[in-house]
């Protein structure tokens, strides 16, 4: 039996680390589903594939709707699954469906990206057999582009909730895990997105925040490839934390989040 994870979001979930980690051994107990070849392969870097959606039925294997790790480099997925499998004792199947520079509106039901994402997930289920699936989870890291666009807190929360609830209804996703996005605009445009993710995870038990460590890493040296984009070292840290807490959640165990890493955000919340 395998636990199936849908990894979705924008560039940091796509993987834009600037390099391929070495060594790069397959993660024990974890696999990745590739849609274009309809195959399951041992999970290792690079993760994902470039897929375009050309109309309702046709498609070609050019980059468009979904993107694999940038220039075949590293990403969060193997680090996350390695921690999850080790700490849970379970097997995992990764379904990667992400694209950089996308807002939350990009992922809404009714659009081509959502149709392709759900089609890829269902194809993965068919490939391994639904009878061999124990749990279905989504893993989400997104929000940087919404900060740049100045998306309001209420609007971001509404659209994130709609996306997660659609995945729950259409794919049977049992929990929507959130890695809280780090600051990207580096002004107060970041705060409504952070606040929306915090509030949704606090008020709706289907949405589960796994870590705020993104903010801490962005304020240290040595954890970014370029502005606001994590390198492989950062993803090894985030994967260990988030994967371990996902395993705790699956076992019904409680875990504590980090303290708020952004003093400016804490002050902004008090002024609201």
Rosetta blueprint (number, residue, H / E / L):
1 X L
2 X E
3 X E
4 X E
5 X E
6 X E
7 X E
8 X E
9 X E
10 X L
11 X H
12 X H
13 X H
14 X H
15 X L
16 X L
17 X L
18 X L
19 X L
20 X L
21 X L
22 X L
23 X L
24 X L
25 X L
26 X L
27 X L
28 X L
29 X L
30 X E
31 X E
32 X E
33 X E
34 X E
35 X L
36 X L
37 X L
38 X L
39 X E
40 X E
41 X E
42 X E
43 X L
44 X L
45 X L
46 X L
47 X L
48 X L
49 X L
50 X L
51 X E
52 X E
53 X E
54 X L
55 X L
56 X L
57 X L
58 X L
59 X E
60 X E
61 X L
62 X L
63 X L
64 X L
65 X L
66 X E
67 X L
68 X L
69 X L
70 X H
71 X H
72 X H
73 X L
74 X L
75 X L
76 X H
77 X H
78 X H
79 X H
80 X H
81 X H
82 X H
83 X H
84 X H
85 X H
86 X H
87 X H
88 X H
89 X L
90 X L
91 X E
92 X E
93 X E
94 X E
95 X E
96 X E
97 X E
98 X E
99 X L
100 X L
101 X L
102 X L
103 X L
104 X H
105 X H
106 X H
107 X H
108 X L
109 X L
110 X L
111 X L
112 X H
113 X H
114 X H
115 X H
116 X H
117 X H
118 X H
119 X H
120 X H
121 X H
122 X H
123 X H
124 X H
125 X H
126 X H
127 X H
128 X H
129 X L
130 X H
131 X H
132 X H
133 X E
134 X E
135 X E
136 X E
137 X E
138 X E
139 X E
140 X E
141 X E
142 X L
143 X L
144 X H
145 X H
146 X H
147 X H
148 X H
149 X H
150 X L
151 X L
152 X L
153 X H
154 X H
155 X H
156 X H
157 X H
158 X H
159 X H
160 X H
161 X H
162 X H
163 X H
164 X H
165 X H
166 X H
167 X H
168 X H
169 X H
170 X H
171 X H
172 X L
173 X L
174 X L
175 X E
176 X E
177 X E
178 X E
179 X E
180 X L
181 X L
182 X L
183 X L
184 X L
185 X L
186 X L
187 X L
188 X L
189 X H
190 X H
191 X H
192 X H
193 X H
194 X H
195 X H
196 X H
197 X H
198 X H
199 X H
200 X H
201 X H
202 X H
203 X H
204 X L
205 X L
206 X L
207 X E
208 X E
209 X E
210 X E
211 X E
212 X L
213 X H
214 X H
215 X H
216 X H
217 X H
218 X H
219 X L
220 X L
221 X L
222 X L
223 X L
224 X E
225 X E
226 X E
227 X L
228 X L
229 X E
230 X E
231 X L
232 X H
233 X H
234 X H
235 X H
236 X H
237 X H
238 X H
239 X H
240 X H
241 X H
242 X H
243 X H
244 X H
245 X H
246 X H
247 X H
248 X H
249 X H
250 X H
251 X L
252 X L
253 X L
254 X L
255 X L
256 X L
257 X L
258 X L
259 X L
260 X L
261 X L
262 X L
263 X H
264 X H
265 X H
266 X H
267 X H
268 X H
269 X H
270 X H
271 X H
272 X L
